[in-house]
Amino acid sequence: MSDELIYTLRSKIRDEIDFRDSMSDTELMSKTEAAVFEWCERNPMTASDKVKLVRRLYHSFRGMDVLQPLMDDPAVSEIMINSHTEVYVERHGVLTLMPGAFESRERLEDLVQSVVAGVNRVVNESSPIVDARLKDGSRVHIVLPPVALKGPCMTIRKFPDKPMTMDKLIELQSLSAEAAQFLQELVEAKYNMFISGGTGTGKTTFLNALSQFIPSDERIITIEDSAELQIRTVPNLVSLETRNANTEGKGEISIRDLIRASLRMRPNRIVVGEVRGGEALDMLQAMNTGHEGSISTGHSNHCQDMISRLETMVLSAAELPLHVIRGQIASAIDIMIHLSRYRDRSRRVAEISEITGVEQGEVKLNPLFRFREAGESHGRMIGALERVGELSRTDKLRMAGKEIANGRSG
């Protein structure tokens, strides 16, 4: 079906709709079917093509237009729109160019405005970058011209309907059963954790799985730029989301604002979806003021690199001596978990390390688990997350009543 046909029939349907009156989905579907059947009387079409045409037209009004089939496909994890003629799709870690795209730049612009309006966000030339969240929980990042040179650019990160479980991650060989049991003990004992990794390594997915170990009788506050976390095992849950400034530059609510507000909401734990800047200082202070068991994530290449990045983030918020910042990090964070994406496109836990303190002016890491590669078979990496060290800071495990044997919880 051609773009011209879509445009013609959509214009016909739009002319028959009074948008001042609310129209139900059923009524819109009836209007769409009538327009398609009328056109098919003069232009015969197979039954399957009629169904595709009806859905395409309907989704152009109420769905995501040409993207809707991709949104409905559970195998699709990410949709990357570079321009109205260039759409890439990720399935099972493999990127492919979508054969059909938007019929015009204007149609893509309409979809962008529809998306941001649906979540009370604003994007325009004066504010050309925005993060948003669809009703199904998918994360959307939008960049408009003149910043995006090819035209409107939109990236959609989809999430599964059911949160990933630790058992499923073990099945996928993302980590070992021993490491999962170890992390469960630490979460229950309220160790503060930080998950690091590059883009697309599965930090949010892993955080969702890890959160299933949080006792159900606790009160959790989650703080994110756009809500992605799916914590379903804790009933006493408050989810907070940042807000961009309005067209007058007022009304912005940042992650830093939300962290400070959360401290007055009596949380047992605070979960910060991702730290990118000065909010790292507020996160560390929250961890250091009795909110044990808190978890956050950030971008880095490995655990030691994440320490350096946290130092830089804190420095952007306050002119503190470096030794003071390193002391804050060492006293706030107990465990670092680093995720990597390997050449076979698998996402795995690459390292689990313990922060033991500050030695000779540097934050000291004690590696506990590390992924070791053992070869490759049929394009799949062979390897395992192996135990390489023992936990030295066992005070929280003892306070939680968990037995310790040779540095291991049991």
C-alpha positions, -999 to 999 in steps of 0.1 A, spaced: 0 0 0 14 33 -10 20 64 11 -3 83 -13 -31 59 -6 -26 62 32 -26 100 29 -58 101 7 -78 78 29 -67 94 61 -77 128 48 -111 114 39 -116 100 74 -104 132 90 -129 152 70 -157 131 83 -146 133 120 -156 162 142 -126 164 166 -145 187 189 -166 157 200 -149 127 217 -151 97 195 -148 62 209 -122 37 195 -151 16 182 -166 45 163 -133 55 148 -127 19 137 -161 18 120 -153 50 101 -120 36 90 -134 3 79 -162 21 59 -136 43 41 -114 13 32 -144 -8 20 -156 20 -2 -122 24 -18 -119 -13 -23 -152 -14 -43 -132 4 -70 -98 -11 -62 -100 -48 -53 -77 -59 -25 -71 -91 -6 -87 -96 28 -54 -96 46 -43 -63 28 -77 -48 38 -70 -57 75 -35 -42 73 -48 -10 57 -75 -6 83 -51 -11 111 -25 13 95 -52 40 92 -66 35 126 -32 36 143 -24 68 124 -52 84 146 -50 65 179 -18 46 179 18 51 168 11 52 130 36 31 111 54 22 143 24 5 159 32 -30 146 67 -26 160 53 -15 193 30 -46 193 59 -69 185 74 -84 217 106 -92 199 114 -55 193 134 -40 221 143 -6 205 131 16 177 155 43 164 140 70 141 168 90 125 145 108 102 111 102 85 127 80 59 152 62 81 139 39 109 161 12 126 147 -16 147 165 -38 172 153 -74 176 173 -99 198 202 -75 198 203 -72 160 197 -38 142 178 -38 109 166 -10 87 128 -9 85 116 -12 49 87 12 53 89 46 70 67 78 74 52 92 42 64 127 52 84 147 77 52 164 87 36 131 97 66 123 119 64 157 135 26 152 142 34 119 159 62 135 180 38 162 192 11 136 199 36 116 221 48 145 242 13 159 246 1 126 259 26 128 288 23 166 295 57 174 280 66 201 256 91 199 227 98 227 202 126 247 186 134 265 218 133 233 238 143 207 213 152 178 236 128 158 258 124 125 276 90 110 278 72 78 287 44 61 268 14 46 285 28 11 281 60 22 300 82 25 270 109 52 272 110 79 245 138 103 238 131 131 212 154 156 195 141 182 171 158 204 145 179 225 145 197 202 169 188 171 148 201 178 113 181 152 94 148 161 109 129 149 140 148 121 158 130 97 182 144 67 201 119 44 218 132 18 244 106 -8 250 103 -29 282 87 -63 286 52 -65 301 65 -87 329 97 -75 347 128 -97 343 134 -121 372 167 -131 386 159 -168 377 154 -157 341 187 -139 341 204 -170 354 187 -190 326 201 -165 301 235 -169 317 237 -132 325 250 -142 360 256 -174 380 232 -189 406 259 -184 432 262 -147 424 224 -143 424 221 -159 459 249 -137 471 232 -105 459 199 -116 474 216 -119 508 231 -84 504 199 -68 493 180 -83 523 208 -72 546 204 -36 532 238 -32 515 238 0 494 244 -9 457 254 8 425 248 -7 391 271 6 363 273 -2 326 273 12 291 242 21 271 220 -9 264 237 -32 288 205 -38 308 210 -17 339 173 -10 344 164 -46 337 189 -58 363 177 -33 388 141 -45 383 153 -81 390 173 -71 420 144 -52 435 125 -85 438 147 -93 467 136 -62 487 114 -73 516 77 -66 509 71 -49 542 94 -19 534 86 15 520 104 23 487 107 56 469 118 55 432 131 85 415 136 87 377 138 111 347 111 90 330 95 62 350 108 28 338 112 7 369 87 -21 374 89 -29 411 59 -51 418 68 -71 449 67 -41 473 32 -27 480 43 4 498 59 21 468 60 57 457 72 65 422 85 100 414 93 114 380 111 146 370 94 175 352 109 197 325 105 235 327 75 250 309 78 273 279 86 302 303 115 283 318 97 277 351 84 247 369 113 223 365 116 196 391 150 178 390 162 145 404 180 165 430 147 181 441 130 147 442 158 131 463 155 159 488 117 156 489 119 118 493 139 122 525 108 136 541 86 107 530 100 82 555 114 57 530 133 26 540 151 26 507 156 51 479 160 39 443 174 64 419 170 52 383 201 69 370 225 96 382 242 118 355 253 149 374 250 168 406 223 146 420 251 121 427 259 142 458 223 140 471 222 103 464 254 97 484 241 119 513 208 99 513 227 66 515 248 81 543 219 93 564 202 60 573 186 50 541 204 17 539 197 -7 510 193 20 485 202 14 448 212 35 419 227 32 384 251 51 361 270 49 329 306 37 329 331 13 314 339 -6 346 336 -4 384 367 18 389 356 41 361 323 45 378 340 57 409 359 84 389 326 94 372 309 97 406 337 120 418 332 142 387 295 143 392 298 154 429 324 180 420 298 195 395 274 200 424 298 212 452 334 224 455 345 198 480 380 185 485 386 153 466 394 133 497 361 143 512 342 131 481 360 98 481 352 94 518 315 100 510 316 74 482 334 48 503 310 52 533 278 54 511 282 26 486 289 -10 497 287 -30 464 294 -21 428 279 -42 400 291 -37 365 272 -50 334 286 -54 299 274 -62 264 297 -86 247 305 -93 210 278 -120 208 253 -93 219 248 -110 252 243 -89 283 261 -102 314 273 -92 348 310 -85 342 320 -78 378 307 -75 413 331 -56 437 330 -44 472 341 -9 483 363 -15 513 372 21 521 398 47 511 435 37 510 463 61 501 437 86 490 420 63 465 386 44 468 396 8 472 377 -20 454 377 -56 464 366 -78 434 342 -106 445 329 -120 412 343 -115 377 333 -129 343 359 -151 327 356 -160 290 364 -196 280 360 -195 243 332 -194 218 307 -219 203 283 -213 174 287 -175 178 279 -176 215 306 -167 241 314 -194 266 322 -182 301 310 -178 336 308 -153 365 334 -168 389 341 -161 425 374 -143 429 373 -128 464 355 -128 497 333 -101 513 352 -82 540 325 -58 552 301 -83 569 287 -61 596 253 -56 578 250 -93 573 256 -100 610 230 -73 619 205 -90 596 211 -123 614 227 -140 585 255 -165 591 290 -158 578 314 -185 569 348 -175 554 334 -142 542 304 -158 526 268 -154 537 248 -185 543 
